[in-house]
């Protein structure tokens, strides 16, 4: 039952936020185009529900500088403010992602998960999740995956609202 409510919650939140931030997305896109002289959008293949390939959308924050990919000055601001993640609301509207869930990782990683960590693929990936609000060390994958499994086992509206609230607090 909650999965249907979650889909409605996702759709309403994603559409509402996308409408609200559309001017910001247009401005950020124009800045990337003018400052970095690049296509402002970045599409990357990631794992969706059951490990199925999906293309996630982001604003471009990196550029090839002296033969190496580097985060641009504008990209640093976009990443810090999480504005680069906002185009993923389109993935939510397309029902490929959820607002809350495990972050979508590269498809190549699917074969390397521990048995219990593969469970994270049994739910739609999210823009934010329990691991994102609980794990400060971005390199501690085992801890992140364990929080993804905790989320999966305890999923409910109250937990989703808590994660969304904490995410907003962290961004602000």
N, C-alpha and C positions, 0 to 999 in steps of 0.2 A: 504493500500500500504506500509506504513512504517513498518508494522509487518514483511513483506517479506524482506525488506532491513535490518531490525534489525537482523533477523535470519542469513542473509549472513554476516553482520558485526560481530555478535557473533561467527560464525563458523570460519571466517578468523582470528579474534583476538585470539580466544581460541587456535586454532591450531598453530598459529605463536608463541604465548607466551609459550605454552606447549613445543614446539620444542626448544625454546631458554632456558627455565628453566629446561629442563630435566636433565642436569648434576647436577644442584642444588638440584632437587628433589631426585635424586639418592644419592647424598652426605648426604642430610638431613635424608633420610631413613636409610642409613647405620649408621649414628651417633645415631639415635634413637635405632636401633637394637643393636649397640655395647655399648652405654652408659646406656640406660635404660633397656636393655635386654627385649624388648617388640616388638610385631608386630608393625611396624611403621605406619600402616594405621588404620584409624578409620572410621567406616561407621555408620551413624545414620539416622533414619527415620525422615523425615521432610515433611512439606506440600509443594506440588508443585502447578501447575496450577489448579485452581478450588478446591483446598484442597486435590487433589489426593496425595497419599503417594509416596514419592521418597526417595531413599537412597542417602545422600550426602557423599562425600568423603573428608577426611581431613587427615593431618598428626597428629599422636597422640602427644599430649602435656601434658597429665595428666597421673598420675600413682597412684596406691593404695599404700599409705605410712602410716604405723601405723594404718591401718583400715580405713583411710579416703582418698578420691580422692584429690590429690593435683597436682598443676601445677609443673612440673619438672623444673630444672634450664635451661635445653635445651629447654623445652616447652615455657618458658618465652621469650627466644630469638626468637623462631619460631612464637609465637603470636605477639610479638612486630614488627617483620619484615613482618608479614602476610604470611610468607612462608607456615604455616600450612593450609592456605586456597587454595593454588595453585591446589591441586588435584580436586577441584571443576570445574576446566576447563574441566575435563572429563564429568561432568554433563552437561556442556554447549554443548560439542560435541554430547552428547546423546540427545540433545534437551529437557532436563528436566529443565534446568536453562538458564538464560541469563547472560551476563556480568553485565548489569545494570538492577536493579529491586528491589523490596522489599526483604529483607533478608528472607530466608525460616525458619520458626519457627516450633516448635513441632506440630504434628498433633493434639494433645490434646487441643491446644489453639484455634482451629477453632470454637469451640462452645462458646467461651467466648468473641469474638470480639464484639464491638459495631456494630450496623447495618452498619454505613458508613465505618467502618474499615474492614468489610468483603470484601469490594471491592478490597482490596489488593490481594485477592486470584484469581482475574479475570485476572491476568497477571503472566507470569512466574517469579519465584523468581530470584534474582540476587546475584552475588558475592559481589557487592557493589551497593549502591543506594543513593538517595538523602538524606535519613535519616542519613546515615553513614557519610556524609560530613557536615551535618548541625547540628546534635544533639551531643553535647559533653558529656552530662549526659547519660550514657548507661542504667540507670534505668528509664528514662522518656519515658515509652512506649507510652503514649498518644501522645506526641510530635512526636515520631518516626512514629507512624501510620498515623498521620496527614500529615507528609511529604511524606509518601508512597502514600497517596491519591492525594496529589498535583502532584506528579510525574505521577501517572496514568492519571490524567486529562490533563496534559501538555506534555505528551510523544512526543518527536521528536528527530531527529538526533542531533540537536544543544545541547539540554539538555543532551543527552547521552554522547556526547563528553565532555561537561563541567564537568559532574560527573566523567567521566574516568580521565580527566586531574587533577581534584581536588583530587581524590583518590591517584593518582601517587604522587602528591605533598605531601599529608599527609603521605604516606609511606616513602618517601625520607626524 
